[in-house]
Amino acid sequence: MKKFTKIALGLSLVLSLTACGNKKDETNSNSNETNKAKTEDRFADAKEIKIGVCGEKNEVLEDIAKRFEKDTGKKIKIVSFSDYNQPNEALKAGDIDINAFQHKKFLEDYNESHKTDIVSVGDTLLAPMGIYSDKIKDVKEIKEKDKIAIPNDPTNGARALFLLQSAGLIKVDGKEGDAITLDNIKENPKDLEIIELDASQTARNLTEVAASVINSGVAVDAGFVPTEDSIYLEDKDDPAKAIYVNIIAAKKEDENSKILENFVKNYYQTDETKKLVEKETKGSEIPAWK
């Protein structure tokens, strides 16, 4: 009886070890499949890649998309959004595949505040922010207690305050790139009333203010040529402005996609694109890739 019990226990142990071994092999197999899936380029067989943008004037991107489709057979579908809050949310949700609307600082702050890991897959343009007015021709004409509109999102709001400082209208605590707010204004000699609006509304409300700080893309959509129509424009040669270089962004899992790399390096970041940017923006936007 004892002998039988020992044999039974031995068989049970062998079967148990075999089962564990099979389970381990199965786990390793599943792990290998998962790792393989992570390294696969999901755009390899895609016929269409959706890119999110802000605004309606996308002649440069449309030209790039045509060249890319002609050579690769893959269509680039441009999806336009009305404000800066939408393209990253759409990217997270999988409604688009990549986006091209934000600068490096905007993405950095977005990832931090939303606990996301969206990544840059390539630099595009530096689009200087400007001060615009339909009432005056020079910032020196801004009077005491005038109203000035700025974007209300944290990164562009801070950028606008630094621009007002460089224009000699206010002084702030902090250096370029710091997350300053209206509370960081330390000198406002003309007692200006600074009004925060959604970036998309800064151009539309020009009639209500003495001047408005407007992002380049919004200004272009409103019919302005920044180099010609702004009454004050960011210094594009200032090294501190590198944090405002615009980018193409993607999900972390697509960071090493060869398809995206091909689109960025061989179609966007080209001399042909540079020439078109110069023509369409009249020098208002500057190619920022190396």
C-alpha positions in Angstrom: 0.0 0.0 0.0 2.8 2.4 0.9 4.6 1.4 -2.3 1.6 2.2 -4.4 1.2 5.5 -2.6 4.8 6.5 -3.4 4.4 5.5 -7.1 1.2 7.6 -7.3 2.9 10.6 -5.7 5.8 10.2 -8.1 3.5 10.1 -11.1 1.6 13.1 -9.8 4.9 15.1 -9.4 6.0 14.2 -12.9 2.7 15.2 -14.4 2.8 18.4 -12.4 6.3 19.3 -13.6 5.3 18.5 -17.2 2.3 20.7 -16.9 4.4 23.6 -15.5 6.9 23.1 -18.2 4.2 23.3 -20.9 2.7 26.3 -19.2 6.1 28.0 -19.1 6.7 27.2 -22.8 3.3 28.5 -23.6 4.0 31.7 -21.6 7.4 32.2 -23.4 5.7 31.6 -26.7 3.0 34.2 -25.9 5.7 36.6 -24.7 7.7 36.1 -28.0 4.5 36.8 -30.0 3.9 39.9 -28.0 7.4 41.2 -28.5 7.2 40.4 -32.2 3.9 42.3 -32.5 5.5 45.3 -30.8 8.4 45.4 -33.3 6.1 45.0 -36.4 5.4 48.1 -38.3 1.6 48.4 -38.4 1.8 50.8 -41.3 3.5 48.3 -43.5 0.2 47.0 -45.0 -1.9 50.2 -44.4 -3.3 51.8 -47.4 -4.1 55.1 -45.6 -2.4 57.0 -42.8 -4.4 59.7 -41.1 -2.6 62.9 -39.9 -4.3 65.4 -37.7 -3.7 69.1 -38.1 -5.2 72.4 -36.9 -6.6 74.8 -39.5 -7.7 74.6 -43.1 -4.7 75.9 -45.0 -2.5 72.8 -45.6 -1.1 73.3 -49.1 2.4 72.2 -48.1 1.2 69.0 -46.4 -1.1 68.3 -49.3 1.8 68.5 -51.7 3.9 66.2 -49.5 1.0 63.7 -49.3 0.6 63.6 -53.1 4.3 62.8 -53.5 4.2 60.2 -50.9 1.2 58.5 -52.3 2.6 58.6 -55.8 5.7 56.7 -54.8 4.4 54.4 -52.1 0.7 53.9 -52.9 -0.2 54.9 -49.4 -2.7 57.7 -49.0 -2.1 60.4 -46.4 -5.5 61.6 -45.2 -5.4 65.1 -43.6 -7.9 65.4 -40.7 -8.5 69.0 -39.7 -9.4 70.0 -36.1 -10.7 73.3 -34.9 -8.5 73.7 -31.7 -5.3 72.5 -30.0 -7.2 70.4 -27.5 -8.3 67.8 -30.1 -5.4 66.3 -32.1 -3.6 64.6 -29.3 -6.9 63.3 -27.9 -7.7 61.9 -31.3 -4.2 60.3 -31.5 -4.6 58.7 -28.1 -8.1 57.3 -29.1 -6.7 55.9 -32.4 -8.9 58.1 -34.6 -5.7 59.4 -36.3 -2.3 57.8 -36.7 0.0 60.9 -36.4 -0.5 64.6 -36.0 1.4 67.8 -37.1 0.1 70.8 -35.2 2.2 71.3 -32.0 5.6 72.4 -31.0 8.0 70.5 -28.7 7.1 72.5 -25.6 3.4 71.9 -26.1 3.9 68.2 -26.4 6.2 68.1 -23.4 3.6 69.8 -21.2 0.8 67.7 -22.7 2.5 64.5 -21.8 3.2 65.6 -18.3 -0.3 66.8 -17.6 -2.1 63.9 -19.2 0.4 61.1 -18.2 0.9 60.1 -21.9 3.9 59.2 -23.9 3.3 60.6 -27.3 6.6 61.1 -29.1 8.1 63.3 -31.8 9.1 61.5 -35.0 10.5 64.5 -36.8 10.9 68.3 -36.8 9.0 70.3 -39.3 8.7 74.1 -39.1 9.4 77.0 -36.8 6.3 79.3 -37.0 6.9 82.6 -35.2 4.2 83.9 -33.0 3.1 87.5 -33.7 1.2 90.5 -32.3 -1.6 91.6 -34.7 -4.0 94.6 -34.7 -6.6 96.0 -37.0 -6.3 99.4 -35.3 -2.6 100.2 -35.0 0.6 99.7 -37.0 3.2 99.6 -34.3 3.3 98.2 -30.7 4.5 101.7 -29.6 0.9 102.9 -30.4 -0.6 100.6 -27.7 -2.1 102.9 -25.0 -2.7 102.8 -21.3 -5.3 100.3 -20.3 -5.6 98.8 -23.7 -6.9 95.2 -24.1 -4.5 92.6 -25.4 -5.6 89.0 -26.2 -3.4 86.0 -25.8 -3.9 82.2 -26.1 -5.2 80.6 -22.9 -3.4 77.2 -23.1 -0.4 77.0 -20.7 2.4 76.7 -23.3 1.2 79.3 -25.8 0.0 81.6 -23.1 3.5 81.6 -21.5 5.0 82.1 -25.0 2.7 85.1 -25.6 3.7 86.7 -22.3 7.4 86.4 -23.2 6.6 87.9 -26.6 4.9 90.9 -25.0 8.0 91.3 -22.8 10.3 91.3 -25.8 8.0 93.9 -27.4 8.7 96.1 -24.4 5.1 96.1 -23.1 5.5 94.1 -19.8 8.1 92.4 -17.7 7.8 88.9 -16.3 9.5 86.6 -13.8 11.1 83.6 -15.5 13.0 82.6 -18.6 11.8 81.3 -22.0 10.1 78.0 -21.7 9.0 78.5 -18.1 5.3 77.8 -17.3 4.6 81.4 -16.5 1.0 82.9 -16.1 -0.5 86.3 -15.7 0.5 86.0 -12.0 4.2 86.2 -13.1 3.9 89.7 -14.6 6.0 91.9 -12.4 5.8 95.1 -14.4 2.8 96.4 -16.5 3.6 100.1 -16.9 0.6 100.7 -19.2 -1.8 98.8 -17.0 -2.8 96.6 -20.0 -5.7 94.3 -19.6 -4.5 90.9 -20.8 -7.4 88.7 -21.9 -6.9 84.9 -22.3 -8.8 83.2 -25.1 -8.7 79.9 -26.9 -5.9 80.1 -29.5 -8.5 79.7 -32.3 -10.3 82.8 -31.1 -7.4 85.2 -30.9 -7.7 86.3 -34.5 -11.5 86.3 -34.5 -11.6 88.8 -31.6 -9.3 91.4 -33.1 -12.2 93.9 -33.3 -12.6 93.6 -29.5 -9.1 94.4 -28.5 -6.2 96.8 -29.3 -4.0 93.9 -30.3 -3.9 90.1 -30.2 -1.0 87.6 -29.8 -1.7 85.0 -32.5 -0.1 81.7 -33.4 1.2 81.5 -36.9 -1.2 78.8 -38.2 -4.2 80.7 -36.7 -3.0 83.9 -38.3 -2.5 82.3 -41.7 -6.0 80.8 -41.5 -7.3 84.3 -40.8 -5.7 85.6 -44.0 -2.6 87.2 -42.5 0.9 86.9 -43.8 2.9 87.0 -40.5 6.0 88.6 -42.0 3.9 91.3 -43.5 0.9 91.8 -41.3 2.1 91.4 -37.8 3.0 94.5 -35.8 5.6 92.5 -33.9 7.0 89.1 -34.6 9.2 86.6 -32.7 12.8 86.6 -33.5 13.2 83.3 -35.5 17.0 83.4 -34.9 16.8 83.4 -31.1 18.2 80.0 -29.9 15.6 80.1 -27.1 12.9 79.6 -29.7 14.1 76.0 -30.4 11.5 74.7 -27.9 8.8 76.0 -30.2 9.9 74.0 -33.3 6.9 72.2 -34.6 6.9 68.4 -34.9 5.2 65.3 -36.3 4.0 63.3 -33.3 3.0 59.6 -33.0 2.2 57.0 -30.4 5.2 55.6 -28.6 4.5 52.2 -30.1 5.0 53.7 -33.6 8.2 55.6 -32.8 10.4 53.2 -34.9 8.1 52.8 -37.9 10.1 52.7 -41.1 7.0 53.9 -43.0 6.8 57.0 -40.9 10.5 57.5 -41.1 10.3 57.4 -44.8 7.4 59.9 -44.9 9.3 62.3 -42.6 12.8 62.1 -44.0 12.2 61.5 -47.7 9.1 63.5 -48.3 8.6 66.2 -45.6 12.2 67.1 -44.7 13.3 67.8 -48.3 14.5 70.7 -50.4 11.3 70.5 -52.4 9.3 71.1 -49.2 11.5 74.0 -48.2 10.9 75.7 -51.5 7.1 75.2 -51.2 7.1 76.5 -47.6 8.9 79.7 -48.7 6.5 80.2 -51.5 3.3 79.5 -49.5 4.2 81.4 -46.3 6.3 84.1 -47.8 9.1 83.4 -45.3 6.7 83.4 -42.3 7.5 79.8 -41.5 11.0 78.4 -41.4 12.0 74.7 -42.1 13.6 73.5 -38.9 15.0 70.1 -39.7 18.7 69.5 -39.9 
